[in-house]
Every structure is written in structure tokens, then in C-alpha cells.
Amino acid sequence: MAQPSSRDGLIDYAKRQLGYPVLEINVADEQFSDLLDDSVQVYQERHYDGIMRMYLKYQITQEDIDRGQARGSNKSAGITTTTGTSTVGLTTTFDFEENQNYLQMPPSVIGVNQIFKIRSDTVYDGLFNIRYQLFLNDLYQFGSIDLLQYTMVQTYLEDITHLLNPNMRYRFNIRQDRLYIDADFGVLNVGDYFIIDCFRILDPNDFTRVYNDPFLKRYFTALCKKQWGQNLIKFQGVQLPGGIQLNGRQIYDDGVAELAEIRSKMSSDYEMPPLDMIG
């Protein structure tokens, strides 16, 4: 069908686009499967419809606190000892240590935006919460409030909050599946939560409409055409019954050209634009 909703459906769609059953597509089933996996990976990592923004919560345990406070080992962290020679001809050994201050992230998470603050601060905490006092004493008189002054006061309080309780520092790498949190684990409490603002890939097995995405269908078909031509290149000039000659090089070049066009269009139409730092 023209609207595939499964792996097999998308593979059959690509075969028909390449000429099947009129032509025999010289691509193995294993190659089709590998090419589809590659196409889905590109779709999930580059296409704005291949991901979704979500919020994960993780409850802190005593084991997390102990691991975050403990000093690491260069052997357990996979860091080798470096040896160098000083200016006076003495051999110096440099030892590196790394704390295990990370959370193991699901493989479906490909990016982290921020980690929300866990604890409050003196500006917005307790009975003497400044924002609460402003609402209590001023906002009931709606007609006498200067909104410009109120906005400036709120901005000033946000600046104080940022200085007293700054945003949590973190490091994340998609290939490592580890979210390193550069914070003082000694101030964390068992039972508190990390709220993580992140991006998660769409699993086609759960959201089958991914297989019907126009970009994925076209990209996968172009990959199959390139693979088909690559399989036939070594048979260039072979005469078939009826006088037909195989032209694997032309099929390969057409697939490469289509992929180049799709990838060029991806950066302008399908990818999220890079956000420049302002200020």
C-alpha cells in the first residue's frame, strides 16, 4: 500500500518505487533491513518529527548520593595513567580520577535541555516568600498596582534567585547514555526527584505512522537504489538474454545524486535550526 505502517510495508513500498515486480531488485533482504535501520536512525537524529520533547523524573536514592560523593578511580573510569618527562629529566606520572556522578539514561533519550532545580532558596521559600508577600499585600488592590514596577521587581527577584540558586550544571552524550550532574550530592535528599527536560526519539514500533513519513520513504528508497547499483557495478556490461545490458553504475550514480539532494534539503526544511547564544 502507498501508506506503509510497518517495516515490511515500507520495504515493499521501496521495491515498488524501484520497479518491482516489473524489474528484479538485486538487493538482499538483510541489506533492506540494514538500510531501513540506517534510515530510521537518520530520521530520529536529524528530522524534527523524529523526536518529541518530554519530562523524565528520577527519584534519588542513597546509592546515587554515595556514588556521587565517592572519589572515582582512574582504572574504573577507563582512564590510563599518563607519564611525562619534566624539564629536569625526571619522569612524572599524572594520575586522573573521575567521580561517578551520573545517572544512566534510557537509550531513547538523544538530548537534554535542562535539569530543573531541586531545592528552593531564601527568596521564594517558607512563610516569608517575597512573591507571596507581594500578592498578599498588593495584588488585591488591582487598580493601584503599577504593572511596570511589579514586572521590574519580579525580574530583580529572578536575578537574585539565579545568583543564590543557579541552574544545575550537567553533561550528556548521546553515545554514552550517561547524564553527568555537576552538583554537590551532599545537599540532596533521598526521595527527591530530578526532573529532566529532554528529547526522546519516536519508536516506529510504537508510532507506526513514522513509516509513512514522506522524508523517510524517499530517503530509504534512495538508499536502496544506491545499494542496488553498488551490487551490480561488478557486472557492468554483462549481456542478458534479449540483448539487455546491466548498468549498475548508472543506478548507483542516480542513488548518490538523490541522497545528496535529500540531505541538502534536510538542513533547510526538516532539521531544527541551531539556536545562537544571545547576550
C-alpha positions as CSV (number, residue, x, y, z in Angstrom):
1,M,0.0,0.0,0.0
2,A,1.1,3.6,-0.6
3,Q,0.9,4.4,3.1
4,P,3.1,1.8,4.9
5,S,2.6,1.2,8.6
6,S,5.3,-1.4,9.2
7,R,8.8,-2.4,8.4
8,D,7.7,-4.9,5.7
9,G,5.3,-2.4,4.3
10,L,8.0,0.3,3.8
11,I,10.4,-2.2,2.3
12,D,7.7,-3.3,-0.2
13,Y,7.0,0.3,-1.0
14,A,10.6,1.0,-1.8
15,K,10.8,-2.1,-4.0
16,R,7.8,-0.9,-6.0
17,Q,9.3,2.6,-6.4
18,L,12.4,0.9,-7.8
19,G,10.4,-1.1,-10.4
20,Y,9.4,-4.3,-8.7
21,P,7.7,-6.6,-9.8
22,V,8.5,-5.5,-13.4
23,L,12.2,-5.5,-12.5
24,E,14.1,-7.8,-10.2
25,I,15.7,-5.7,-7.4
26,N,19.1,-7.2,-6.7
27,V,19.2,-6.3,-3.0
28,A,19.2,-9.0,-0.3
29,D,16.6,-9.0,2.5
30,E,19.4,-8.5,5.0
31,Q,20.5,-5.4,3.1
32,F,17.0,-4.0,3.0
33,S,16.8,-4.4,6.8
34,D,20.1,-2.7,7.4
35,L,19.2,0.2,5.1
36,L,15.9,0.7,6.9
37,D,17.6,0.8,10.3
38,D,20.1,3.4,8.9
39,S,17.2,5.5,7.5
40,V,15.3,5.4,10.8
41,Q,18.4,6.4,12.7
42,V,18.9,9.4,10.4
43,Y,15.2,10.3,10.7
44,Q,15.3,10.1,14.5
45,E,18.5,12.1,14.9
46,R,18.0,14.8,12.2
47,H,14.3,15.2,11.5
48,Y,12.2,17.4,13.7
49,D,9.3,15.0,13.6
50,G,11.5,12.1,14.7
51,I,11.7,13.3,18.3
52,M,9.4,14.5,21.0
53,R,10.0,16.7,24.0
54,M,9.3,15.2,27.3
55,Y,10.0,15.4,31.0
56,L,11.5,12.5,32.9
57,K,11.6,12.2,36.6
58,Y,14.1,10.2,38.6
59,Q,13.9,9.6,42.3
60,I,17.2,10.0,44.1
61,T,18.4,7.0,46.2
62,Q,21.0,6.7,48.8
63,E,23.1,4.8,46.4
64,D,23.1,7.8,44.0
65,I,24.2,10.1,46.7
66,D,27.0,7.8,47.9
67,R,28.2,7.2,44.3
68,G,28.1,11.0,43.6
69,Q,30.2,11.8,46.6
70,A,32.7,9.0,46.4
71,R,36.0,9.6,44.7
72,G,36.5,7.7,41.5
73,S,39.3,5.6,40.2
74,N,41.2,6.1,37.0
75,K,41.0,2.3,36.4
76,S,37.3,2.1,36.9
77,A,36.7,5.2,34.7
78,G,38.8,3.7,31.9
79,I,41.4,6.5,32.2
80,T,45.0,5.4,31.8
81,T,47.9,6.8,33.7
82,T,49.9,9.3,31.7
83,T,53.7,9.5,32.0
84,G,55.8,12.5,31.0
85,T,59.3,13.9,31.3
86,S,59.9,17.2,33.2
87,T,62.4,19.8,32.2
88,V,65.0,18.4,34.6
89,G,64.9,15.0,33.1
90,L,62.7,13.4,35.8
91,T,59.8,11.1,34.8
92,T,56.5,12.4,36.1
93,T,53.3,10.4,36.4
94,F,50.0,12.1,36.1
95,D,47.1,10.3,37.8
96,F,43.5,11.1,36.9
97,E,40.3,10.4,38.8
98,E,36.7,10.7,37.9
99,N,33.6,10.8,40.1
100,Q,30.7,8.5,39.2
101,N,28.2,11.4,39.5
102,Y,26.0,10.3,36.7
103,L,22.5,8.9,36.0
104,Q,22.1,6.1,33.5
105,M,19.7,7.4,30.8
106,P,17.4,5.4,28.5
107,P,18.8,4.8,25.0
108,S,15.8,6.6,23.6
109,V,16.9,10.0,25.0
110,I,19.1,11.8,22.5
111,G,19.3,15.3,24.1
112,V,18.9,17.1,27.4
113,N,17.8,20.7,27.7
114,Q,17.9,21.3,31.4
115,I,17.5,19.8,34.9
116,F,15.0,21.7,37.0
117,K,16.1,22.9,40.4
118,I,15.5,20.6,43.3
119,R,15.7,22.9,46.3
120,S,14.3,26.3,46.8
121,D,16.1,29.4,48.2
122,T,15.5,32.1,50.8
123,V,13.9,34.4,48.3
124,Y,11.0,32.1,47.4
125,D,11.0,29.8,50.5
126,G,8.7,29.5,53.5
127,L,6.2,31.8,55.1
128,F,8.3,34.9,54.2
129,N,8.2,34.1,50.5
130,I,8.6,37.5,48.8
131,R,6.4,36.7,45.9
132,Y,3.7,35.5,48.4
133,Q,4.0,38.8,50.3
134,L,3.6,40.8,47.2
135,F,0.4,39.0,46.3
136,L,-0.8,39.2,49.8
137,N,-0.3,42.9,50.4
138,D,-0.6,44.5,46.9
139,L,-2.5,42.5,44.3
140,Y,-5.9,42.7,46.0
141,Q,-5.9,46.4,45.0
142,F,-5.8,45.8,41.3
143,G,-6.5,49.4,40.4
144,S,-3.5,50.8,42.3
145,I,-0.8,48.4,41.1
146,D,1.9,49.7,38.7
147,L,2.4,46.7,36.4
148,L,5.7,48.1,35.1
149,Q,7.1,48.3,38.6
150,Y,5.8,44.9,39.5
151,T,7.4,43.4,36.4
152,M,10.7,45.0,37.3
153,V,10.6,43.7,40.8
154,Q,9.9,40.2,39.6
155,T,12.9,40.4,37.2
156,Y,15.1,41.6,40.0
157,L,13.9,38.7,42.2
158,E,14.7,36.2,39.4
159,D,18.2,37.6,39.2
160,I,18.7,37.1,42.9
161,T,17.3,33.6,42.6
162,H,19.8,32.8,39.8
163,L,22.7,34.0,41.9
164,L,21.6,32.2,45.1
165,N,20.4,29.0,43.5
166,P,21.8,28.8,39.9
167,N,20.7,26.2,37.4
168,M,22.2,22.8,37.7
169,R,25.2,22.0,35.6
170,Y,25.2,18.8,33.6
171,R,26.9,17.0,30.8
172,F,25.3,14.5,28.4
173,N,26.5,12.5,25.4
174,I,24.1,10.5,23.3
175,R,26.5,7.7,22.7
176,Q,27.3,7.3,26.4
177,D,23.8,7.2,27.8
178,R,25.0,8.9,30.9
179,L,23.8,12.2,32.4
180,Y,26.6,13.7,34.5
181,I,25.3,16.1,37.1
182,D,27.9,18.5,38.4
183,A,26.4,19.3,41.7
184,D,27.0,18.8,45.4
185,F,25.4,15.5,46.0
186,G,25.8,16.1,49.8
187,V,22.8,18.5,49.7
188,L,20.5,16.0,48.0
189,N,17.9,14.1,50.0
190,V,16.7,10.6,49.5
191,G,13.3,10.6,47.8
192,D,13.8,13.9,46.0
193,Y,13.4,13.9,42.2
194,F,15.5,15.1,39.3
195,I,13.1,16.5,36.7
196,I,14.9,16.3,33.3
197,D,13.8,18.2,30.3
198,C,14.9,16.1,27.3
199,F,14.2,14.9,23.8
200,R,13.2,11.3,23.1
201,I,13.2,9.5,19.8
202,L,9.9,8.2,18.4
203,D,10.0,4.4,18.2
204,P,8.4,3.3,14.9
205,N,7.1,0.1,16.6
206,D,5.0,2.2,18.9
207,F,4.2,5.0,16.5
208,T,3.7,3.3,13.2
209,R,2.9,6.5,11.3
210,V,6.7,7.1,11.2
211,Y,6.9,4.5,8.4
212,N,4.6,6.7,6.3
213,D,6.7,9.9,6.7
214,P,7.5,11.4,3.2
215,F,11.1,12.1,4.1
216,L,11.7,8.6,5.4
217,K,10.1,6.9,2.4
218,R,12.1,8.9,-0.1
219,Y,15.4,8.6,1.9
220,F,15.0,4.9,2.3
221,T,14.2,4.4,-1.4
222,A,17.3,6.4,-2.4
223,L,19.5,4.3,-0.1
224,C,18.0,1.1,-1.7
225,K,18.7,2.4,-5.2
226,K,22.3,3.2,-4.2
227,Q,22.8,-0.3,-2.7
228,W,21.2,-1.9,-5.8
229,G,23.6,-0.1,-8.1
230,Q,26.5,-1.0,-5.8
231,N,25.6,-4.6,-6.0
232,L,25.5,-4.5,-9.8
233,I,28.6,-2.5,-10.5
234,K,30.9,-5.5,-10.8
235,F,28.5,-6.9,-13.5
236,Q,28.9,-3.8,-15.8
237,G,28.5,-4.7,-19.4
238,V,27.1,-8.3,-18.9
239,Q,24.8,-9.2,-21.7
240,L,21.4,-10.7,-20.6
241,P,19.0,-12.7,-22.8
242,G,17.2,-10.4,-25.2
243,G,20.1,-8.0,-25.6
244,I,19.6,-6.2,-22.3
245,Q,22.8,-5.0,-20.5
246,L,23.1,-4.3,-16.8
247,N,24.0,-0.7,-15.9
248,G,24.8,-0.8,-12.2
249,R,27.0,2.3,-12.4
250,Q,24.1,4.5,-13.6
251,I,21.8,3.1,-10.9
252,Y,24.4,3.8,-8.3
253,D,25.1,7.4,-9.5
254,D,21.3,8.1,-9.5
255,G,21.0,6.9,-5.9
256,V,24.0,9.0,-4.8
257,A,22.6,12.1,-6.6
258,E,19.1,11.6,-4.9
259,L,20.7,11.2,-1.5
260,A,22.8,14.4,-1.9
261,E,19.6,16.3,-2.9
262,I,17.7,14.9,0.1
263,R,20.4,15.6,2.6
264,S,20.8,19.2,1.2
265,K,17.1,19.7,1.6
266,M,17.1,18.2,5.1
267,S,19.2,21.1,6.6
268,S,16.8,23.7,5.3
269,D,13.4,22.0,5.6
270,Y,13.5,19.2,8.2
271,E,16.1,20.0,10.7
272,M,15.7,22.2,13.8
273,P,17.8,25.4,13.2
274,P,20.7,25.9,15.6
275,L,20.0,28.3,18.4
276,D,22.5,31.1,18.7
277,M,23.5,32.2,22.1
278,I,22.2,35.8,22.8
279,G,23.6,38.1,25.4
